[in-house]
Amino acid sequence: MKQKVLVVEDEQDTADLLTRILEREGFSVLQVKDGRQATALVGTVRPPSLVLLDLVIPYVSGPEVLRMIREDPDWKQVPIIVLSADSYEPDIRRALSEGATAYVTKQKGSLGLLEAVKQTLSPGPATRRAVAKSAAATTRKRRASAGRQLGGRPRKKRPD
């Protein structure tokens, strides 16, 4: 049976590209375009193997969706990779401290995402911590090489 990945992404071109990349790797993909659709699934359907979660989505924000998943008894162990165009260090620390398994910037491109997905889904108790540390370190090192690979539109920078 294929592992199922829930993709929570509001930009349709990015969601379609993520779906193609994951399906090519043998995953089954369920796409939703906003936080309201994502939260409607939590507790009502069987949990997926993995959630790819954009932080900036309509209706219910990515951090709120993350909290709801972590509070649901059936979903709380599902690995969550936060996928964001933003590499703002406080957002990365916050997402990881609130239960994200890893944080991948869209600028890393599809190879960085697939690396995080494979590390996250590989067996082993230390995987969660290693992926989180690896993702945070990689995010700091590599920022803008493949920005257009995932089709994300540039977003406004937050004031410091």
N, C-alpha and C positions, 0 to 999 in steps of 0.2 A: 504494500500500500504506500502511495506517495505521501511524503510529508507535506502538510498544508501550511502555507504562509498567508497571513492576513496583512495586506498592504493598506495602510491608512494614509492616503495622499490626495490632496485637493487638486493638484495640477494634473490634468488628464494625460498630457504627453509624457510626463514623468512616470505616472502610474502605469501607463501602457508599456513604457520601456522597462520598468522594473519587472512587470509581469512577463515580458518576453525573455528577459535575462534569467529569471527564476525558472520559468517553464523549460527553457533550454537546458537548465541544470537538473531537470527532473522533478521539480516541485509542482504541487498543485497550488494555485493562487486564487485567493478571494480578495477582491478590491472593494474598498469603500472610500467615499470622497470627502467625508467630514466626520467630526467627532461625535455627532449625534448618531450617525449610522454605526459607528464603531461601538459606542456604549450600548446601543440596542442589541448588539450581538453578545456582549458580555453577560454571562449567566443564562442565555437563552439557547445557545448552540454549543456544540462540543468545542473545547478549546483547540486552537491550531497548534502546530509545532513551534511556530515563531510568529512574532508580530513585528512588522516594519512600520514605525510610527513617525510621521512628520510632526514637528512641534507646532508649526503655524498652520492650523486648519480651522475652518469655520465652525460655528455653533458651540462646540465644546473643545477647548484647547487641548493640544497634545499632552501637556503636563497633567491636566485633569483626567484624560483618558488613561494615562499611565497610572495615576493613583487609583482609579476605579478598577483597573485590571489587577493591581496588587492587593486590593481589598476583597476581591471575589475569591471564595475558597477554591473553586474549580480552575480559575485562570491564574492564580497568583504565582504559580511556578513556571508559567509560559515565558520563555526568553523574549525580551523586547529590545530590538535595536532601534534607537532613535536615529532617524535620518533627517538631517536638516541642512539647509543652505548656510546656516549661521555657525561660525566657529568661535563664538563668543565664550570665553573660558568659564565665566560664572554659570552660563546655561549648561555647559557640559558637566561641570561638577554637580549642579543641581539635579540634572536628569539621572546621573549615575547614583547620587545619594538617595534619590526617590525610587530607585528600583530598576532603572534601565540596565540591561546587561551590557550594552555597548552603545557608543555614540559615533556615528559615521557622518562626515560631512559630504554633501553631494559633490563637492569639488574633488573628492578622492576618486570619483568615477566608479565604474562597474566592478573593476578588479578589487578595489578596497571594500566594496560592499560584499562581494562574493567571499572574500577572505574572512570578513566578520561573520557572515552567515555560517560558513563551514566551521569556524572556530566555536561559534556559539552552539551549534548543534552537535558538535563532537562530544562523546561521552567523557565523563570525568568530573569529580567534584570541584576541582580548582579552576575549571574552565571559566566560570562566571567572573571570578576576580581577574584572571589573566586577560580575558577579552576586554573587560572594562579598563584595566590599566593600559593595555596595548592600544586600545582605541583612543584613549585620551592622549597618550604620548604621540601616536601617529598623527592625530589631528593637529597637535602643536607643530610638528615637523613639516608636514606636507599640506599646503593650503590651496593652491590655485592652479594646479597643472592640468586637470581634466574637467574644468568647470562646466563645459557644455555637454559632456558625455551623458549626463542624466537629464539634460534638458531643462534644468531649473532656471527660472528667471531670477535675475539678481534682485535681492531684497534690500531694503533700506537698513543701514547699520544702526544699531542702537547707540544712543549717546552713552558715554562712559560715566 
